[in-house]
Amino acid sequence: MSPSVAPGRRRSPLVVVAAVCVLALLLAAAGVRHFVTQPYRVPSASMEPTLRAGDVILADRASRGQAQRGDVVVFDGTGYFAPSAESGGRYWVKRVIAVGGERVTCCSDSGALMIDGQELDEPYLAPGTEPSAIEFDLEVPDGRMFVLGDNRADSTDSRSMLGAPGGGMVPVERVVGTVDRIVWPLTRAGAVR
């Protein structure tokens, strides 16, 4: 005699397989977000024309704690940059202008930023954008970075924090990722140079 099974107690193999697949996808998505890329929404116009307010960007988390001149990075500004509407909270997105050991100066006779006495070419600035209305001449300490928004007239950045703790220069270890793509809106989707 075979044991009886109450109706409704038996699970279809299809339901079990579907549940396992959904769980695997959720775990994979969490892993990608934690270890590979993480999305962020750009809260302000400080990086125009490269990034616009409302753009959703992906930060490559493999580059955490790293920064090279020219990179667009997302970093944790806690203790260095105050949370504001521009940052959307503790995370900021800016372009790395200089890193530890480099001397950054504003400005040359022609009005360009200078790195170690050489004019910095900034093709990402909108035509007619002044590299900086604030004059400065400083050496970036080892392990730090000097960051600016591409929209120099509408950006809270290292220039704005020269008198603050850290002198506006953020520890490179605060980088949570290098911005490599815009994913939304679809009309602007693509690589960030």
ROGU-521003 format. One line per 4 residues: number of its first residue (from 1); their letters; for each residue x, y, z of N, C-alpha, C. Coordinates in nm, 3 decimals. Example, Ala and Ser with C-alpha at 12.3 -4.5 7.8 and 13.67 -1.06 7.14 Angstrom:
REM ROGU-521003
1) AS) 1.319/-0.569/0.780/1.230/-0.450/0.780/1.320/-0.330/0.780 ~ 1.285/-0.225/0.708/1.367/-0.106/0.714/1.290/0.003/0.787
END
This chain:
REM ROGU-521003
1) MSPS) 0.083/-0.117/0.000/0.000/0.000/0.000/0.088/0.125/0.000 ~ 0.058/0.219/-0.084/0.140/0.340/-0.091/0.085/0.446/0.003 ~ 0.177/0.525/0.064/0.132/0.628/0.156/0.052/0.733/0.081 ~ -0.044/0.786/0.147/-0.126/0.888/0.082/-0.064/1.025/0.105
5) VAPG) -0.079/1.110/0.007/-0.029/1.248/0.013/-0.148/1.339/0.010 ~ -0.150/1.431/0.105/-0.262/1.525/0.111/-0.256/1.616/-0.011 ~ -0.371/1.645/-0.070/-0.372/1.733/-0.186/-0.314/1.870/-0.150 ~ -0.237/1.929/-0.244/-0.181/2.062/-0.226/-0.049/2.064/-0.149
9) RRRS) -0.002/1.953/-0.101/0.123/1.951/-0.023/0.243/1.927/-0.112 ~ 0.219/1.875/-0.227/0.328/1.843/-0.318/0.364/1.965/-0.402 ~ 0.491/1.998/-0.410/0.532/2.114/-0.488/0.575/2.069/-0.626 ~ 0.534/2.145/-0.721/0.572/2.114/-0.859/0.722/2.139/-0.876
13) PLVV) 0.792/2.051/-0.947/0.935/2.073/-0.971/0.960/2.206/-1.042 ~ 0.866/2.249/-1.123/0.880/2.376/-1.194/0.885/2.494/-1.098 ~ 0.803/2.492/-0.996/0.800/2.600/-0.896/0.932/2.605/-0.820 ~ 0.984/2.488/-0.783/1.111/2.482/-0.710/1.224/2.535/-0.797
17) VAAV) 1.229/2.494/-0.923/1.333/2.541/-1.016/1.322/2.693/-1.033 ~ 1.201/2.744/-1.050/1.181/2.889/-1.066/1.227/2.964/-0.942 ~ 1.195/2.913/-0.823/1.236/2.978/-0.699/1.388/2.980/-0.686 ~ 1.453/2.869/-0.720/1.599/2.862/-0.714/1.661/2.960/-0.813
21) CVLA) 1.605/2.970/-0.933/1.656/3.064/-1.035/1.644/3.209/-0.989 ~ 1.529/3.243/-0.932/1.508/3.380/-0.883/1.609/3.411/-0.773 ~ 1.627/3.319/-0.681/1.722/3.339/-0.572/1.865/3.355/-0.626 ~ 1.901/3.272/-0.723/2.035/3.281/-0.783/2.055/3.415/-0.853
25) LLLA) 1.953/3.464/-0.924/1.962/3.594/-0.990/1.977/3.708/-0.889 ~ 1.902/3.702/-0.780/1.914/3.805/-0.677/2.053/3.806/-0.614 ~ 2.106/3.688/-0.587/2.241/3.680/-0.531/2.346/3.729/-0.629 ~ 2.330/3.696/-0.756/2.424/3.743/-0.859/2.418/3.895/-0.871
29) AAGV) 2.298/3.952/-0.871/2.284/4.097/-0.881/2.348/4.167/-0.762 ~ 2.329/4.111/-0.642/2.390/4.170/-0.522/2.543/4.160/-0.531 ~ 2.594/4.049/-0.581/2.738/4.033/-0.597/2.796/4.131/-0.697 ~ 2.729/4.149/-0.810/2.774/4.245/-0.911/2.776/4.385/-0.852
33) RHFV) 2.669/4.421/-0.782/2.659/4.555/-0.723/2.769/4.579/-0.619 ~ 2.799/4.478/-0.539/2.898/4.496/-0.434/3.041/4.490/-0.486 ~ 3.070/4.400/-0.580/3.208/4.378/-0.621/3.243/4.434/-0.758 ~ 3.147/4.456/-0.847/3.180/4.492/-0.985/3.138/4.635/-1.017
37) TQPY) 3.010/4.664/-1.021/2.963/4.799/-1.051/2.849/4.836/-0.958 ~ 2.832/4.966/-0.941/2.721/5.015/-0.859/2.661/5.136/-0.928 ~ 2.529/5.141/-0.937/2.465/5.258/-1.000/2.453/5.375/-0.902 ~ 2.464/5.495/-0.956/2.442/5.619/-0.881/2.365/5.714/-0.970
41) RVPS) 2.284/5.798/-0.909/2.211/5.902/-0.983/2.285/6.033/-0.962 ~ 2.312/6.105/-1.071/2.379/6.234/-1.065/2.278/6.337/-1.015 ~ 2.305/6.400/-0.898/2.205/6.487/-0.837/2.209/6.632/-0.883 ~ 2.315/6.674/-0.952/2.327/6.817/-0.983/2.392/6.837/-1.120
45) ASME) 2.405/6.964/-1.157/2.464/7.001/-1.286/2.614/7.024/-1.277 ~ 2.677/6.987/-1.165/2.819/7.020/-1.144/2.916/6.951/-1.240 ~ 2.872/6.845/-1.307/2.961/6.774/-1.400/2.921/6.793/-1.546 ~ 2.833/6.890/-1.574/2.796/6.915/-1.714/2.915/6.971/-1.789
49) PTLR) 2.932/6.939/-1.916/2.842/6.865/-2.001/2.864/6.713/-1.998 ~ 2.964/6.666/-1.926/2.993/6.522/-1.924/2.877/6.443/-1.867 ~ 2.828/6.485/-1.751/2.715/6.420/-1.684/2.609/6.526/-1.655 ~ 2.483/6.488/-1.666/2.373/6.580/-1.638/2.295/6.535/-1.515
53) AGDV) 2.231/6.630/-1.450/2.146/6.597/-1.335/2.042/6.495/-1.380 ~ 2.027/6.388/-1.304/1.932/6.282/-1.335/1.992/6.165/-1.409 ~ 2.113/6.181/-1.466/2.178/6.066/-1.530/2.200/5.957/-1.427 ~ 2.184/5.832/-1.469/2.220/5.718/-1.385/2.351/5.665/-1.443
57) ILAD) 2.452/5.659/-1.357/2.586/5.618/-1.399/2.625/5.489/-1.329 ~ 2.720/5.417/-1.387/2.775/5.298/-1.323/2.918/5.329/-1.280 ~ 2.948/5.301/-1.155/3.083/5.317/-1.103/3.148/5.179/-1.095 ~ 3.265/5.167/-1.157/3.340/5.042/-1.159/3.407/5.024/-1.022
61) RASR) 3.353/4.932/-0.943/3.402/4.913/-0.806/3.537/4.841/-0.802 ~ 3.582/4.787/-0.912/3.715/4.725/-0.915/3.824/4.831/-0.897 ~ 3.787/4.959/-0.921/3.885/5.068/-0.907/3.874/5.138/-0.772 ~ 3.806/5.075/-0.675/3.795/5.135/-0.540/3.933/5.168/-0.487
65) GQAQ) 3.943/5.286/-0.423/4.068/5.326/-0.360/4.177/5.363/-0.458 ~ 4.140/5.386/-0.584/4.238/5.425/-0.687/4.190/5.550/-0.758 ~ 4.283/5.631/-0.805/4.247/5.750/-0.883/4.363/5.789/-0.970 ~ 4.330/5.822/-1.094/4.430/5.874/-1.187/4.379/6.006/-1.241
69) RGDV) 4.472/6.094/-1.272/4.432/6.223/-1.328/4.343/6.201/-1.450 ~ 4.231/6.274/-1.453/4.137/6.265/-1.564/4.019/6.174/-1.539 ~ 4.031/6.082/-1.441/3.920/5.992/-1.408/3.801/6.070/-1.353 ~ 3.681/6.025/-1.386/3.560/6.073/-1.320/3.530/5.967/-1.215
73) VVFD) 3.526/6.010/-1.088/3.512/5.915/-0.979/3.393/5.949/-0.890 ~ 3.338/5.844/-0.827/3.242/5.860/-0.718/3.322/5.837/-0.591 ~ 3.308/5.928/-0.494/3.381/5.913/-0.370/3.294/5.949/-0.250 ~ 3.333/5.896/-0.135/3.265/5.926/-0.010/3.329/6.052/0.046
77) GTGY) 3.252/6.161/0.049/3.304/6.290/0.094/3.287/6.315/0.243 ~ 3.243/6.216/0.319/3.219/6.233/0.462/3.343/6.288/0.532 ~ 3.325/6.402/0.601/3.436/6.463/0.674/3.523/6.554/0.589 ~ 3.503/6.550/0.457/3.581/6.634/0.367/3.490/6.728/0.289
81) FAPS) 3.380/6.676/0.241/3.280/6.755/0.171/3.150/6.736/0.248 ~ 3.083/6.844/0.284/2.958/6.833/0.359/2.847/6.780/0.267 ~ 2.758/6.696/0.319/2.644/6.650/0.239/2.564/6.771/0.190 ~ 2.520/6.765/0.066/2.444/6.876/0.009/2.352/6.824/-0.100
85) AESG) 2.272/6.914/-0.153/2.186/6.877/-0.266/2.271/6.836/-0.385 ~ 2.390/6.897/-0.396/2.478/6.863/-0.509/2.528/6.720/-0.502 ~ 2.553/6.671/-0.381/2.607/6.535/-0.368/2.497/6.432/-0.356 ~ 2.377/6.476/-0.321/2.270/6.381/-0.299/2.292/6.304/-0.170
89) GRYW) 2.385/6.348/-0.086/2.416/6.280/0.039/2.565/6.275/0.060 ~ 2.616/6.158/0.093/2.759/6.148/0.123/2.846/6.121/0.001 ~ 2.785/6.078/-0.110/2.865/6.043/-0.228/2.868/6.159/-0.328 ~ 2.985/6.183/-0.381/3.008/6.292/-0.475/3.065/6.233/-0.604
93) VKRV) 3.041/6.300/-0.715/3.103/6.261/-0.842/3.177/6.383/-0.897 ~ 3.306/6.365/-0.921/3.393/6.474/-0.968/3.502/6.415/-1.058 ~ 3.575/6.506/-1.124/3.689/6.464/-1.206/3.818/6.484/-1.126 ~ 3.906/6.385/-1.132/4.036/6.394/-1.066/4.126/6.483/-1.152
97) IAVG) 4.174/6.592/-1.092/4.260/6.687/-1.163/4.407/6.662/-1.130 ~ 4.435/6.627/-1.005/4.573/6.600/-0.964/4.572/6.497/-0.853 ~ 4.682/6.422/-0.844/4.696/6.320/-0.739/4.824/6.348/-0.659 ~ 4.844/6.268/-0.554/4.957/6.288/-0.464/5.090/6.314/-0.532
101) GERV) 5.159/6.419/-0.483/5.290/6.455/-0.536/5.284/6.554/-0.651 ~ 5.165/6.581/-0.705/5.154/6.676/-0.816/5.122/6.815/-0.762 ~ 5.178/6.915/-0.829/5.151/7.055/-0.794/5.047/7.107/-0.892 ~ 4.935/7.156/-0.841/4.828/7.209/-0.926/4.816/7.358/-0.899
105) TCCS) 4.809/7.435/-1.008/4.810/7.580/-1.000/4.703/7.639/-1.090 ~ 4.640/7.744/-1.043/4.551/7.823/-1.127/4.602/7.966/-1.123 ~ 4.628/8.015/-1.228/4.622/7.959/-1.362/4.742/8.010/-1.441 ~ 4.765/7.958/-1.557/4.874/8.004/-1.644/4.836/8.140/-1.703
109) DSGA) 4.928/8.201/-1.775/4.901/8.330/-1.839/4.785/8.321/-1.937 ~ 4.766/8.202/-1.995/4.655/8.185/-2.091/4.526/8.143/-2.022 ~ 4.530/8.127/-1.888/4.409/8.095/-1.813/4.385/7.947/-1.788 ~ 4.482/7.860/-1.822/4.466/7.716/-1.805/4.516/7.672/-1.668
113) LMID) 4.459/7.562/-1.616/4.516/7.499/-1.498/4.652/7.443/-1.534 ~ 4.740/7.435/-1.434/4.873/7.381/-1.459/4.901/7.267/-1.361 ~ 4.961/7.161/-1.412/5.006/7.049/-1.330/5.157/7.041/-1.346 ~ 5.229/7.058/-1.236/5.375/7.056/-1.236/5.432/7.149/-1.344
117) GQEL) 5.371/7.267/-1.358/5.421/7.368/-1.450/5.377/7.353/-1.595 ~ 5.300/7.249/-1.626/5.253/7.226/-1.763/5.103/7.253/-1.770 ~ 5.060/7.322/-1.876/4.917/7.348/-1.892/4.840/7.218/-1.908 ~ 4.726/7.210/-1.840/4.641/7.092/-1.846/4.541/7.108/-1.959
121) DEPY) 4.538/7.015/-2.053/4.439/7.016/-2.161/4.309/6.959/-2.105 ~ 4.200/7.035/-2.116/4.072/6.992/-2.060/3.962/6.993/-2.167 ~ 3.965/6.894/-2.258/3.867/6.890/-2.367/3.724/6.864/-2.320 ~ 3.707/6.820/-2.196/3.575/6.789/-2.142/3.499/6.914/-2.096
125) LAPG) 3.565/7.028/-2.088/3.496/7.152/-2.048/3.414/7.205/-2.165 ~ 3.298/7.261/-2.135/3.216/7.323/-2.239/3.291/7.444/-2.296 ~ 3.276/7.472/-2.426/3.342/7.588/-2.485/3.311/7.715/-2.404 ~ 3.415/7.795/-2.380/3.398/7.920/-2.308/3.405/7.907/-2.157
129) TEPS) 3.421/7.783/-2.105/3.428/7.762/-1.961/3.565/7.805/-1.908 ~ 3.564/7.889/-1.806/3.688/7.930/-1.741/3.733/7.817/-1.649 ~ 3.859/7.771/-1.660/3.905/7.658/-1.577/3.887/7.680/-1.427 ~ 3.902/7.805/-1.381/3.875/7.835/-1.240/3.875/7.985/-1.219
133) AIEF) 3.777/8.032/-1.144/3.774/8.174/-1.105/3.848/8.192/-0.973 ~ 3.884/8.081/-0.908/3.956/8.085/-0.781/4.102/8.053/-0.809 ~ 4.191/8.139/-0.761/4.335/8.113/-0.779/4.386/8.025/-0.667 ~ 4.479/7.936/-0.701/4.540/7.848/-0.601/4.672/7.797/-0.656
137) DLEV) 4.757/7.756/-0.566/4.886/7.697/-0.600/4.920/7.604/-0.485 ~ 4.910/7.473/-0.507/4.931/7.380/-0.397/4.985/7.247/-0.446 ~ 5.045/7.175/-0.353/5.092/7.039/-0.384/4.997/6.941/-0.317 ~ 4.954/6.844/-0.393/4.861/6.744/-0.341/4.942/6.643/-0.258
141) PDGR) 4.904/6.623/-0.132/4.977/6.526/-0.049/4.961/6.383/-0.102 ~ 5.059/6.300/-0.070/5.051/6.159/-0.108/4.921/6.099/-0.056 ~ 4.860/6.013/-0.137/4.738/5.944/-0.096/4.612/6.029/-0.107 ~ 4.624/6.149/-0.164/4.508/6.238/-0.177/4.486/6.272/-0.324
145) MFVL) 4.370/6.333/-0.351/4.338/6.377/-0.487/4.270/6.514/-0.481 ~ 4.293/6.594/-0.584/4.232/6.725/-0.601/4.128/6.707/-0.711 ~ 4.001/6.736/-0.679/3.891/6.706/-0.771/3.813/6.834/-0.805 ~ 3.764/6.841/-0.928/3.682/6.953/-0.974/3.564/6.900/-1.054
149) GDNR) 3.455/6.976/-1.053/3.344/6.947/-1.142/3.376/7.003/-1.280 ~ 3.322/6.944/-1.385/3.344/6.995/-1.521/3.271/7.127/-1.543 ~ 3.163/7.149/-1.469/3.088/7.274/-1.477/3.144/7.367/-1.370 ~ 3.258/7.427/-1.397/3.336/7.498/-1.295/3.260/7.612/-1.228
153) ADST) 3.166/7.675/-1.298/3.091/7.786/-1.239/2.981/7.738/-1.145 ~ 2.950/7.608/-1.146/2.841/7.556/-1.065/2.882/7.425/-0.997 ~ 2.998/7.427/-0.930/3.049/7.305/-0.869/3.114/7.334/-0.734 ~ 3.069/7.262/-0.632/3.140/7.260/-0.505/3.244/7.151/-0.518
157) DSRS) 3.371/7.188/-0.505/3.478/7.091/-0.528/3.599/7.127/-0.444 ~ 3.715/7.076/-0.477/3.834/7.099/-0.396/3.865/7.247/-0.379 ~ 3.836/7.328/-0.480/3.862/7.473/-0.469/3.779/7.535/-0.358 ~ 3.656/7.486/-0.342/3.564/7.541/-0.243/3.604/7.503/-0.101
161) MLGA) 3.687/7.402/-0.088/3.720/7.347/0.044/3.865/7.372/0.084 ~ 3.931/7.466/0.019/4.074/7.486/0.045/4.102/7.517/0.192 ~ 4.011/7.583/0.263/4.032/7.614/0.403/3.972/7.513/0.498 ~ 3.907/7.410/0.447/3.840/7.309/0.530/3.940/7.201/0.573
165) PGGG) 3.899/7.112/0.666/3.988/7.001/0.702/4.027/6.921/0.577 ~ 4.155/6.893/0.567/4.203/6.822/0.449/4.233/6.913/0.332 ~ 4.201/7.043/0.344/4.232/7.139/0.239/4.163/7.111/0.108 ~ 4.049/7.040/0.112/3.976/7.011/-0.011/4.029/6.891/-0.086
169) MVPV) 4.135/6.830/-0.033/4.194/6.715/-0.102/4.150/6.587/-0.032 ~ 4.083/6.503/-0.107/4.017/6.384/-0.054/4.111/6.265/-0.060 ~ 4.113/6.181/0.045/4.195/6.059/0.039/4.150/5.969/-0.077 ~ 4.246/5.920/-0.152/4.216/5.832/-0.265/4.141/5.707/-0.218
173) ERVV) 4.165/5.664/-0.095/4.097/5.545/-0.043/3.946/5.566/-0.033 ~ 3.898/5.692/-0.044/3.755/5.720/-0.039/3.686/5.697/-0.174 ~ 3.763/5.670/-0.279/3.702/5.643/-0.410/3.626/5.511/-0.402 ~ 3.497/5.515/-0.438/3.417/5.392/-0.438/3.406/5.334/-0.579
177) GTVD) 3.448/5.411/-0.679/3.448/5.358/-0.815/3.475/5.466/-0.918 ~ 3.524/5.423/-1.032/3.545/5.511/-1.146/3.423/5.502/-1.236 ~ 3.371/5.617/-1.275/3.251/5.620/-1.360/3.291/5.578/-1.500 ~ 3.225/5.474/-1.551/3.259/5.430/-1.687/3.142/5.435/-1.785
181) RIVW) 3.017/5.444/-1.734/2.903/5.444/-1.825/2.787/5.525/-1.770 ~ 2.713/5.584/-1.863/2.580/5.638/-1.833/2.483/5.530/-1.881 ~ 2.390/5.490/-1.794/2.294/5.386/-1.834/2.152/5.439/-1.848 ~ 2.127/5.560/-1.797/1.994/5.620/-1.808/2.007/5.770/-1.808
185) PLTR) 1.935/5.842/-1.890/1.833/5.796/-1.984/1.898/5.728/-2.105 ~ 1.819/5.647/-2.173/1.872/5.570/-2.286/1.927/5.659/-2.396 ~ 1.874/5.781/-2.409/1.922/5.872/-2.513/2.064/5.920/-2.484 ~ 2.111/5.907/-2.361/2.247/5.947/-2.325/2.335/5.828/-2.287
189) AGAV) 2.282/5.708/-2.297/2.356/5.589/-2.254/2.484/5.573/-2.336 ~ 2.591/5.536/-2.267/2.717/5.511/-2.336/2.834/5.532/-2.242 ~ 2.954/5.515/-2.295/3.076/5.526/-2.217/3.103/5.671/-2.178 ~ 3.163/5.689/-2.062/3.207/5.821/-2.015/3.356/5.829/-2.041
193) R) 3.396/5.932/-2.112/3.540/5.946/-2.142/3.608/6.028/-2.036
END
